[in-house]
Amino acid sequence: MLYTLLCVLIVAILAAGSYYAAHNIATLRLNHKTLTDEHNRAVEYIQQLEDDIKQLVFERDQGQSQTAEETQRSGWENFR
């Protein structure tokens, strides 16, 4: 009788441990998928920001070069 109860207790402990492990594995997989998706969205967003920065730097440089060309006139334009 004692041997049977001990076996049932061991089986119950193993079943509870298996359920707990399966639950944790499912949770970890879901968390991994969520974090992977967030990481991919963050990488895309960072790439978009880098492209925006490159475009703004290009526009700034274009504006500065046009300003520099306008300020380098020698005055001969007034005699035309």
N, CA, C and O atoms as CSV, one atom per row, in Angstrom:
chain,resi,resn,atom,element,x,y,z
A,1,MET,N,N,0.825,-1.186,0.000
A,1,MET,CA,C,0.000,0.000,0.000
A,1,MET,C,C,0.873,1.254,0.000
A,1,MET,O,O,0.635,2.189,-0.765
A,2,LEU,N,N,1.875,1.260,0.859
A,2,LEU,CA,C,2.774,2.408,0.932
A,2,LEU,C,C,3.540,2.569,-0.373
A,2,LEU,O,O,3.751,3.684,-0.849
A,3,TYR,N,N,3.948,1.454,-0.939
A,3,TYR,CA,C,4.674,1.475,-2.211
A,3,TYR,C,C,3.800,2.079,-3.319
A,3,TYR,O,O,4.308,2.829,-4.152
A,4,THR,N,N,2.531,1.775,-3.344
A,4,THR,CA,C,1.607,2.299,-4.354
A,4,THR,C,C,1.428,3.797,-4.179
A,4,THR,O,O,1.446,4.540,-5.160
A,5,LEU,N,N,1.257,4.251,-2.948
A,5,LEU,CA,C,1.106,5.687,-2.694
A,5,LEU,C,C,2.374,6.447,-3.078
A,5,LEU,O,O,2.304,7.543,-3.633
A,6,LEU,N,N,3.510,5.867,-2.786
A,6,LEU,CA,C,4.777,6.491,-3.151
A,6,LEU,C,C,4.907,6.602,-4.668
A,6,LEU,O,O,5.364,7.626,-5.177
A,7,CYS,N,N,4.512,5.567,-5.387
A,7,CYS,CA,C,4.562,5.602,-6.860
A,7,CYS,C,C,3.598,6.644,-7.417
A,7,CYS,O,O,3.933,7.358,-8.362
A,8,VAL,N,N,2.407,6.734,-6.837
A,8,VAL,CA,C,1.426,7.733,-7.280
A,8,VAL,C,C,1.958,9.134,-7.010
A,8,VAL,O,O,1.807,10.025,-7.846
A,9,LEU,N,N,2.577,9.338,-5.856
A,9,LEU,CA,C,3.153,10.639,-5.524
A,9,LEU,C,C,4.264,11.008,-6.503
A,9,LEU,O,O,4.332,12.150,-6.958
A,10,ILE,N,N,5.117,10.074,-6.823
A,10,ILE,CA,C,6.208,10.332,-7.778
A,10,ILE,C,C,5.646,10.660,-9.153
A,10,ILE,O,O,6.117,11.582,-9.818
A,11,VAL,N,N,4.637,9.904,-9.578
A,11,VAL,CA,C,4.017,10.168,-10.881
A,11,VAL,C,C,3.357,11.545,-10.881
A,11,VAL,O,O,3.443,12.266,-11.875
A,12,ALA,N,N,2.704,11.919,-9.790
A,12,ALA,CA,C,2.059,13.229,-9.700
A,12,ALA,C,C,3.098,14.348,-9.756
A,12,ALA,O,O,2.892,15.359,-10.427
A,13,ILE,N,N,4.206,14.165,-9.054
A,13,ILE,CA,C,5.274,15.176,-9.080
A,13,ILE,C,C,5.861,15.295,-10.481
A,13,ILE,O,O,6.099,16.405,-10.957
A,14,LEU,N,N,6.095,14.172,-11.141
A,14,LEU,CA,C,6.621,14.209,-12.508
A,14,LEU,C,C,5.632,14.859,-13.477
A,14,LEU,O,O,6.031,15.608,-14.369
A,15,ALA,N,N,4.349,14.572,-13.298
A,15,ALA,CA,C,3.331,15.171,-14.168
A,15,ALA,C,C,3.269,16.684,-13.958
A,15,ALA,O,O,3.183,17.444,-14.922
A,16,ALA,N,N,3.315,17.118,-12.699
A,16,ALA,CA,C,3.287,18.552,-12.414
A,16,ALA,C,C,4.532,19.234,-12.977
A,16,ALA,O,O,4.446,20.324,-13.543
A,17,GLY,N,N,5.673,18.599,-12.823
A,17,GLY,CA,C,6.911,19.163,-13.379
A,17,GLY,C,C,6.874,19.231,-14.892
A,17,GLY,O,O,7.346,20.201,-15.486
A,18,SER,N,N,6.317,18.208,-15.519
A,18,SER,CA,C,6.206,18.207,-16.985
A,18,SER,C,C,5.276,19.314,-17.461
A,18,SER,O,O,5.567,20.003,-18.438
A,19,TYR,N,N,4.151,19.480,-16.762
A,19,TYR,CA,C,3.216,20.545,-17.122
A,19,TYR,C,C,3.876,21.909,-16.958
A,19,TYR,O,O,3.754,22.771,-17.828
A,20,TYR,N,N,4.572,22.104,-15.846
A,20,TYR,CA,C,5.251,23.376,-15.587
A,20,TYR,C,C,6.308,23.645,-16.659
A,20,TYR,O,O,6.420,24.770,-17.145
A,21,ALA,N,N,7.078,22.631,-17.027
A,21,ALA,CA,C,8.111,22.794,-18.053
A,21,ALA,C,C,7.487,23.104,-19.410
A,21,ALA,O,O,7.979,23.968,-20.137
A,22,ALA,N,N,6.407,22.404,-19.755
A,22,ALA,CA,C,5.738,22.666,-21.033
A,22,ALA,C,C,5.165,24.075,-21.062
A,22,ALA,O,O,5.237,24.756,-22.084
A,23,HIS,N,N,4.597,24.512,-19.946
A,23,HIS,CA,C,4.051,25.872,-19.873
A,23,HIS,C,C,5.161,26.901,-20.046
A,23,HIS,O,O,4.991,27.879,-20.773
A,24,ASN,N,N,6.290,26.689,-19.387
A,24,ASN,CA,C,7.413,27.622,-19.517
A,24,ASN,C,C,7.975,27.630,-20.931
A,24,ASN,O,O,8.337,28.691,-21.441
A,25,ILE,N,N,8.056,26.481,-21.568
A,25,ILE,CA,C,8.566,26.421,-22.943
A,25,ILE,C,C,7.642,27.186,-23.877
A,25,ILE,O,O,8.109,27.930,-24.740
A,26,ALA,N,N,6.329,27.008,-23.711
A,26,ALA,CA,C,5.375,27.732,-24.552
A,26,ALA,C,C,5.490,29.236,-24.324
A,26,ALA,O,O,5.442,30.014,-25.277
A,27,THR,N,N,5.641,29.645,-23.074
A,27,THR,CA,C,5.793,31.067,-22.761
A,27,THR,C,C,7.079,31.624,-23.357
A,27,THR,O,O,7.080,32.720,-23.918
A,28,LEU,N,N,8.160,30.888,-23.240
A,28,LEU,CA,C,9.436,31.349,-23.786
A,28,LEU,C,C,9.388,31.458,-25.305
A,28,LEU,O,O,9.950,32.394,-25.875
A,29,ARG,N,N,8.729,30.517,-25.964
A,29,ARG,CA,C,8.607,30.593,-27.425
A,29,ARG,C,C,7.803,31.812,-27.840
A,29,ARG,O,O,8.165,32.506,-28.790
A,30,LEU,N,N,6.711,32.077,-27.128
A,30,LEU,CA,C,5.896,33.245,-27.434
A,30,LEU,C,C,6.692,34.525,-27.200
A,30,LEU,O,O,6.651,35.441,-28.021
A,31,ASN,N,N,7.413,34.589,-26.086
A,31,ASN,CA,C,8.235,35.766,-25.798
A,31,ASN,C,C,9.323,35.940,-26.853
A,31,ASN,O,O,9.613,37.061,-27.270
A,32,HIS,N,N,9.923,34.839,-27.282
A,32,HIS,CA,C,10.967,34.912,-28.304
A,32,HIS,C,C,10.400,35.451,-29.610
A,32,HIS,O,O,11.015,36.299,-30.257
A,33,LYS,N,N,9.233,34.961,-29.993
A,33,LYS,CA,C,8.610,35.431,-31.233
A,33,LYS,C,C,8.272,36.915,-31.129
A,33,LYS,O,O,8.509,37.674,-32.069
A,34,THR,N,N,7.721,37.329,-29.993
A,34,THR,CA,C,7.368,38.731,-29.792
A,34,THR,C,C,8.607,39.612,-29.839
A,34,THR,O,O,8.604,40.654,-30.495
A,35,LEU,N,N,9.656,39.205,-29.155
A,35,LEU,CA,C,10.884,39.999,-29.142
A,35,LEU,C,C,11.541,40.045,-30.515
A,35,LEU,O,O,12.108,41.070,-30.893
A,36,THR,N,N,11.472,38.956,-31.260
A,36,THR,CA,C,12.028,38.942,-32.613
A,36,THR,C,C,11.274,39.910,-33.507
A,36,THR,O,O,11.886,40.647,-34.280
A,37,ASP,N,N,9.955,39.916,-33.408
A,37,ASP,CA,C,9.151,40.848,-34.203
A,37,ASP,C,C,9.461,42.294,-33.831
A,37,ASP,O,O,9.605,43.145,-34.709
A,38,GLU,N,N,9.564,42.572,-32.537
A,38,GLU,CA,C,9.883,43.931,-32.099
A,38,GLU,C,C,11.279,44.335,-32.571
A,38,GLU,O,O,11.489,45.479,-32.973
A,39,HIS,N,N,12.220,43.416,-32.525
A,39,HIS,CA,C,13.575,43.706,-32.985
A,39,HIS,C,C,13.576,44.032,-34.473
A,39,HIS,O,O,14.229,44.984,-34.900
A,40,ASN,N,N,12.853,43.252,-35.259
A,40,ASN,CA,C,12.798,43.509,-36.699
A,40,ASN,C,C,12.147,44.851,-36.997
A,40,ASN,O,O,12.598,45.576,-37.885
A,41,ARG,N,N,11.083,45.191,-36.260
A,41,ARG,CA,C,10.451,46.502,-36.459
A,41,ARG,C,C,11.407,47.624,-36.063
A,41,ARG,O,O,11.458,48.659,-36.728
A,42,ALA,N,N,12.166,47.425,-34.983
A,42,ALA,CA,C,13.124,48.446,-34.551
A,42,ALA,C,C,14.229,48.627,-35.586
A,42,ALA,O,O,14.652,49.753,-35.849
A,43,VAL,N,N,14.698,47.536,-36.173
A,43,VAL,CA,C,15.739,47.628,-37.203
A,43,VAL,C,C,15.209,48.390,-38.414
A,43,VAL,O,O,15.909,49.238,-38.968
A,44,GLU,N,N,13.977,48.095,-38.828
A,44,GLU,CA,C,13.385,48.811,-39.960
A,44,GLU,C,C,13.219,50.294,-39.640
A,44,GLU,O,O,13.477,51.145,-40.492
A,45,TYR,N,N,12.788,50.607,-38.415
A,45,TYR,CA,C,12.598,51.996,-38.020
A,45,TYR,C,C,13.931,52.739,-37.986
A,45,TYR,O,O,14.015,53.887,-38.421
A,46,ILE,N,N,14.961,52.092,-37.473
A,46,ILE,CA,C,16.285,52.712,-37.441
A,46,ILE,C,C,16.796,52.951,-38.854
A,46,ILE,O,O,17.393,53.992,-39.127
A,47,GLN,N,N,16.572,52.002,-39.750
A,47,GLN,CA,C,16.984,52.174,-41.145
A,47,GLN,C,C,16.250,53.350,-41.774
A,47,GLN,O,O,16.842,54.131,-42.518
A,48,GLN,N,N,14.960,53.475,-41.474
A,48,GLN,CA,C,14.183,54.595,-41.996
A,48,GLN,C,C,14.729,55.917,-41.458
A,48,GLN,O,O,14.841,56.892,-42.202
A,49,LEU,N,N,15.067,55.953,-40.172
A,49,LEU,CA,C,15.627,57.174,-39.593
A,49,LEU,C,C,16.983,57.510,-40.213
A,49,LEU,O,O,17.277,58.680,-40.459
A,50,GLU,N,N,17.805,56.500,-40.465
A,50,GLU,CA,C,19.097,56.746,-41.107
A,50,GLU,C,C,18.904,57.319,-42.507
A,50,GLU,O,O,19.632,58.226,-42.912
A,51,ASP,N,N,17.931,56.797,-43.244
A,51,ASP,CA,C,17.650,57.321,-44.579
A,51,ASP,C,C,17.170,58.767,-44.506
A,51,ASP,O,O,17.567,59.599,-45.322
A,52,ASP,N,N,16.312,59.066,-43.522
A,52,ASP,CA,C,15.841,60.437,-43.344
A,52,ASP,C,C,17.000,61.371,-43.006
A,52,ASP,O,O,17.066,62.488,-43.519
A,53,ILE,N,N,17.907,60.923,-42.153
A,53,ILE,CA,C,19.060,61.744,-41.784
A,53,ILE,C,C,19.945,61.996,-42.996
A,53,ILE,O,O,20.407,63.118,-43.204
A,54,LYS,N,N,20.186,60.959,-43.800
A,54,LYS,CA,C,20.998,61.134,-45.006
A,54,LYS,C,C,20.354,62.136,-45.948
A,54,LYS,O,O,21.043,62.973,-46.531
A,55,GLN,N,N,19.030,62.056,-46.102
A,55,GLN,CA,C,18.326,62.987,-46.980
A,55,GLN,C,C,18.426,64.410,-46.442
A,55,GLN,O,O,18.666,65.344,-47.208
A,56,LEU,N,N,18.247,64.585,-45.144
A,56,LEU,CA,C,18.331,65.921,-44.555
A,56,LEU,C,C,19.745,66.488,-44.648
A,56,LEU,O,O,19.915,67.681,-44.902
A,57,VAL,N,N,20.746,65.662,-44.450
A,57,VAL,CA,C,22.131,66.118,-44.582
A,57,VAL,C,C,22.405,66.533,-46.018
A,57,VAL,O,O,23.066,67.544,-46.255
A,58,PHE,N,N,21.905,65.767,-46.975
A,58,PHE,CA,C,22.090,66.112,-48.384
A,58,PHE,C,C,21.422,67.444,-48.696
A,58,PHE,O,O,22.013,68.292,-49.365
A,59,GLU,N,N,20.186,67.637,-48.215
A,59,GLU,CA,C,19.489,68.903,-48.450
A,59,GLU,C,C,20.223,70.062,-47.783
A,59,GLU,O,O,20.314,71.148,-48.356
A,60,ARG,N,N,20.747,69.842,-46.580
A,60,ARG,CA,C,21.494,70.892,-45.898
A,60,ARG,C,C,22.753,71.251,-46.680
A,60,ARG,O,O,23.064,72.428,-46.856
A,61,ASP,N,N,23.471,70.240,-47.146
A,61,ASP,CA,C,24.686,70.490,-47.912
A,61,ASP,C,C,24.374,71.213,-49.215
A,61,ASP,O,O,25.126,72.091,-49.636
A,62,GLN,N,N,23.272,70.847,-49.850
A,62,GLN,CA,C,22.873,71.533,-51.082
A,62,GLN,C,C,22.577,73.000,-50.788
A,62,GLN,O,O,22.994,73.883,-51.537
A,63,GLY,N,N,21.862,73.256,-49.704
A,63,GLY,CA,C,21.550,74.636,-49.331
A,63,GLY,C,C,22.796,75.427,-48.993
A,63,GLY,O,O,22.897,76.601,-49.349
A,64,GLN,N,N,23.748,74.806,-48.311
A,64,GLN,CA,C,24.982,75.497,-47.965
A,64,GLN,C,C,25.824,75.772,-49.203
A,64,GLN,O,O,26.458,76.823,-49.300
A,65,SER,N,N,25.837,74.843,-50.144
A,65,SER,CA,C,26.633,75.070,-51.353
A,65,SER,C,C,26.011,76.167,-52.202
A,65,SER,O,O,26.735,76.947,-52.820
A,66,GLN,N,N,24.679,76.247,-52.246
A,66,GLN,CA,C,24.031,77.326,-52.993
A,66,GLN,C,C,24.294,78.664,-52.318
A,66,GLN,O,O,24.516,79.665,-52.999
A,67,THR,N,N,24.272,78.695,-51.000
A,67,THR,CA,C,24.565,79.924,-50.266
A,67,THR,C,C,26.015,80.334,-50.490
A,67,THR,O,O,26.307,81.519,-50.648
A,68,ALA,N,N,26.918,79.372,-50.504
A,68,ALA,CA,C,28.332,79.676,-50.722
A,68,ALA,C,C,28.552,80.198,-52.136
A,68,ALA,O,O,29.371,81.096,-52.333
A,69,GLU,N,N,27.847,79.663,-53.122
A,69,GLU,CA,C,27.984,80.148,-54.497
A,69,GLU,C,C,27.462,81.571,-54.620
A,69,GLU,O,O,28.038,82.382,-55.345
A,70,GLU,N,N,26.381,81.881,-53.919
A,70,GLU,CA,C,25.818,83.227,-53.988
A,70,GLU,C,C,26.736,84.245,-53.313
A,70,GLU,O,O,26.817,85.385,-53.771
A,71,THR,N,N,27.414,83.874,-52.259
A,71,THR,CA,C,28.263,84.823,-51.544
A,71,THR,C,C,29.620,85.003,-52.208
A,71,THR,O,O,30.332,85.943,-51.856
A,72,GLN,N,N,30.016,84.149,-53.152
A,72,GLN,CA,C,31.322,84.250,-53.783
A,72,GLN,C,C,31.296,85.097,-55.056
A,72,GLN,O,O,32.269,85.086,-55.809
A,73,ARG,N,N,30.254,85.799,-55.306
A,73,ARG,CA,C,30.200,86.638,-56.495
A,73,ARG,C,C,31.178,87.804,-56.345
A,73,ARG,O,O,31.404,88.315,-55.248
A,74,SER,N,N,31.735,88.194,-57.451
A,74,SER,CA,C,32.777,89.221,-57.392
A,74,SER,C,C,32.242,90.624,-57.632
A,74,SER,O,O,32.972,91.598,-57.446
A,75,GLY,N,N,31.014,90.745,-58.033
A,75,GLY,CA,C,30.463,92.068,-58.286
A,75,GLY,C,C,30.361,92.400,-59.758
A,75,GLY,O,O,29.731,93.396,-60.112
A,76,TRP,N,N,30.947,91.615,-60.616
A,76,TRP,CA,C,30.903,91.871,-62.049
A,76,TRP,C,C,29.499,91.672,-62.615
A,76,TRP,O,O,29.218,92.122,-63.725
A,77,GLU,N,N,28.617,91.008,-61.874
A,77,GLU,CA,C,27.255,90.804,-62.355
A,77,GLU,C,C,26.500,92.124,-62.461
A,77,GLU,O,O,25.550,92.235,-63.236
A,78,ASN,N,N,26.913,93.115,-61.696
A,78,ASN,CA,C,26.216,94.400,-61.706
A,78,ASN,C,C,26.447,95.161,-63.004
A,78,ASN,O,O,25.660,96.047,-63.337
A,79,PHE,N,N,27.499,94.844,-63.741
A,79,PHE,CA,C,27.828,95.585,-64.952
A,79,PHE,C,C,27.215,94.972,-66.202
A,79,PHE,O,O,27.455,95.494,-67.291
A,80,ARG,N,N,26.470,93.942,-66.119
A,80,ARG,CA,C,25.871,93.312,-67.292
A,80,ARG,C,C,24.651,94.015,-67.747
A,80,ARG,O,O,24.031,93.602,-68.727
